[in-house]
Amino acid sequence: MTEPTPDESRQYRANTLSRNQLLANPITQFEHWLADARTAKLIDATAMNLSTVGSDNQPHSRIVLLKNTSADGFTWYTYQESDKGQQLQQNPKACLLFYWRELERQVRVEGSVVKLDPANADEYFYSRPEGSRFSAAASIQSSPVENRAQLEQRVAQLHQEFPDGNVPRPPVWGGYLLQPARFEFWQGRDDRLHDRFIYTPKDQAEWLIQRLSP
C-alpha cells in the first residue's frame, strides 16, 4: 500500500467559504471564481473534466476547455461523432468538474446537454488559430489511425487544398451547451473539514443553497 507523501497530506489554507459569501445565482458565482483563477494567472483556468455515460452505462471522462458561460449554461466545442459525442447522443446528460489547485477550489456542475446551432460553431471555428483549424478538419476524432504520419499527411493535403488558410469547418464539428440542474462549490479547509455548498433549483427564478458535510 502506498503511503501519502507529506505534500499529498498537506493542509488547505488558501481561503474559506461561508453561506453569506455565496451569490444567489450559481452561474454568477462560478464566473466570480473563474475570474479569481484568471487573475491568479492559473494555467488552463477554463479546463474542465467532462464526464459522460453512454448506453453501456460506463462513465467516461476527459479534459476539455470551457468556451463560454451564459444564463443558459456552459459551452464547449468538439467533434460531434467522437466518443463523447456518441455518448451524449445516447444519454444527453453530463457532469463538468473544474479544479483550481492553487486556490484549493472545485466546482461541479451537472445537467442536460443540447447541441448548439451550427452558426455558433462557425463563429468560434473561424476564430481559432490556423493550425488548430487544420488539425480539427484533418482529424476524425476518436477513430483509429495507423500512425502520426498519416495525420500529418492529411493536414499537409488540406494546406495544399486551402493555401489561403480558410479550411472549412467539418459539418460534425460543433458546440454543446450544458444546462445546469445542480452545482457544488468546494473550498478546501484545514484537517479536511472542507466547505461544500450545493445549489439546486427552487423554482424557475431561484436556487436553493445548502451546506454539505465534507
C-alpha positions in Angstrom: 0.0 0.0 0.0 1.4 3.4 -1.0 1.6 5.9 1.9 0.8 9.6 1.2 3.8 11.8 1.0 3.9 15.0 3.1 2.8 17.0 0.1 -0.1 14.8 -0.6 -1.4 15.2 3.0 -1.0 19.0 3.0 -3.4 21.3 4.8 -5.8 23.5 2.8 -5.5 27.2 3.9 -5.9 29.3 0.8 -9.4 30.5 1.7 -12.7 29.9 3.4 -16.3 29.7 2.2 -19.5 30.6 4.1 -23.1 30.9 3.1 -23.1 34.7 3.2 -20.3 34.8 0.7 -22.3 33.0 -1.9 -24.2 34.8 -4.6 -27.8 33.9 -5.3 -27.1 32.8 -8.9 -24.7 29.9 -9.2 -23.6 30.9 -12.7 -22.6 34.3 -11.4 -20.9 32.7 -8.5 -19.0 30.4 -10.9 -17.9 33.4 -13.1 -16.6 35.1 -9.9 -14.5 32.1 -9.1 -13.3 31.7 -12.7 -12.3 35.4 -12.6 -10.2 34.7 -9.5 -8.5 31.8 -11.3 -7.7 34.0 -14.2 -6.5 36.9 -12.0 -4.1 34.4 -10.3 -2.9 33.5 -13.8 -3.5 29.8 -13.4 -2.6 27.7 -16.4 -5.7 26.4 -18.2 -8.2 28.1 -15.9 -11.0 27.1 -18.2 -10.0 23.4 -18.3 -12.9 21.1 -17.1 -13.3 17.4 -16.7 -16.3 16.4 -18.8 -17.9 13.1 -17.7 -20.5 11.3 -19.9 -22.3 8.0 -19.8 -23.4 6.2 -22.9 -25.8 3.3 -23.5 -23.3 0.9 -21.9 -23.7 2.7 -18.5 -19.9 3.1 -18.4 -18.7 6.5 -17.2 -16.1 8.3 -19.4 -14.1 11.4 -18.6 -11.8 13.7 -20.4 -10.5 17.3 -20.1 -12.0 19.9 -22.5 -11.9 23.7 -22.4 -14.9 25.8 -21.5 -15.6 28.4 -24.2 -18.5 30.4 -22.8 -20.8 30.8 -19.9 -24.2 32.5 -20.1 -27.5 32.4 -18.2 -28.3 29.3 -20.3 -25.3 27.3 -19.2 -21.8 26.2 -20.2 -20.5 25.8 -23.8 -17.7 23.8 -25.3 -16.9 22.6 -28.9 -15.8 19.3 -30.2 -16.1 16.7 -33.0 -19.7 15.5 -32.5 -19.1 12.0 -33.8 -16.3 11.4 -31.3 -16.7 9.0 -28.4 -18.1 11.8 -26.2 -20.4 13.0 -29.0 -21.9 9.5 -29.4 -22.3 9.1 -25.6 -24.2 12.4 -25.4 -26.4 11.3 -28.3 -27.2 8.2 -26.3 -27.6 9.9 -23.0 -27.8 13.7 -23.1 -26.6 14.3 -19.5 -23.2 15.2 -18.3 -21.1 16.5 -15.4 -18.4 19.2 -15.5 -15.7 19.5 -12.9 -13.4 22.5 -12.6 -10.4 22.2 -10.2 -8.1 25.1 -9.4 -5.4 23.6 -7.2 -3.7 26.8 -6.2 -6.9 28.3 -5.0 -8.0 24.9 -3.4 -11.3 25.1 -5.1 -13.6 22.8 -7.1 -16.9 23.4 -8.9 -19.1 20.5 -10.0 -21.9 21.2 -12.5 -24.5 18.6 -13.5 -27.2 18.9 -16.1 -28.7 18.1 -19.5 -26.8 18.7 -22.8 -28.0 20.1 -26.1 -26.3 20.7 -29.4 -25.8 24.3 -30.4 -26.8 25.9 -33.7 -24.1 25.3 -36.4 -23.9 29.1 -36.8 -22.4 29.3 -33.4 -19.8 26.7 -34.4 -18.8 28.7 -37.5 -18.2 31.8 -35.5 -15.9 30.0 -33.0 -14.2 27.7 -35.5 -13.0 30.6 -37.7 -11.8 32.5 -34.7 -9.3 29.7 -33.8 -5.7 29.8 -34.8 -5.0 28.4 -38.3 -3.1 25.4 -37.0 -6.0 24.4 -34.7 -8.5 24.7 -37.6 -6.5 22.5 -39.9 -6.0 19.9 -37.2 -9.7 19.8 -36.5 -10.5 19.4 -40.2 -7.9 16.6 -40.6 -8.8 14.5 -37.6 -11.8 12.1 -37.4 -11.7 12.3 -33.6 -11.7 9.0 -31.6 -11.3 6.9 -34.8 -8.3 4.5 -35.1 -5.3 5.9 -37.1 -2.3 3.9 -38.3 0.3 6.4 -37.2 1.0 10.1 -36.6 2.5 10.4 -40.1 -1.0 9.7 -41.5 -2.4 12.6 -39.6 0.4 14.9 -40.6 -0.1 13.9 -44.2 -3.8 14.8 -44.1 -3.0 18.2 -42.6 -0.5 18.8 -45.3 -3.0 17.8 -48.0 -5.5 20.3 -46.6 -2.9 23.1 -46.6 -2.4 22.4 -50.3 -6.2 22.4 -50.9 -6.7 25.6 -49.0 -3.5 27.7 -49.3 -5.2 30.8 -48.1 -5.8 29.1 -44.7 -9.6 29.1 -45.0 -10.2 25.4 -44.4 -13.9 24.7 -44.0 -15.4 23.7 -40.6 -16.3 19.9 -40.7 -20.1 19.6 -40.5 -19.8 17.4 -37.5 -17.5 19.8 -35.5 -19.8 21.8 -33.3 -20.8 23.1 -29.9 -22.6 21.8 -26.9 -24.4 23.5 -24.1 -24.8 22.0 -20.6 -28.0 23.4 -19.0 -27.2 23.1 -15.3 -29.5 21.5 -12.8 -27.1 21.2 -9.8 -23.9 23.0 -8.7 -21.5 22.2 -6.0 -18.9 24.7 -4.8 -16.0 23.2 -2.8 -13.4 25.1 -0.8 -10.6 23.2 0.8 -10.1 23.7 4.6 -7.7 22.6 7.3 -7.9 19.0 8.6 -10.2 18.0 5.6 -13.1 19.9 7.2 -13.9 21.4 3.8 -16.6 23.9 2.9 -19.2 22.4 0.5 -22.3 24.1 -0.8 -24.8 22.9 -3.4 -27.3 24.8 -5.5 -30.5 23.1 -6.7 -33.5 24.6 -8.5 -36.1 26.0 -6.1 -38.3 27.4 -8.9 -37.8 28.9 -12.3 -36.2 32.1 -10.8 -34.4 30.9 -7.6 -31.9 28.4 -6.4 -31.8 26.6 -3.0 -28.4 26.7 -1.4 -27.4 24.1 1.2 -24.2 23.3 3.1 -23.0 19.7 2.8 -20.8 17.8 5.2 -17.3 17.4 3.8 
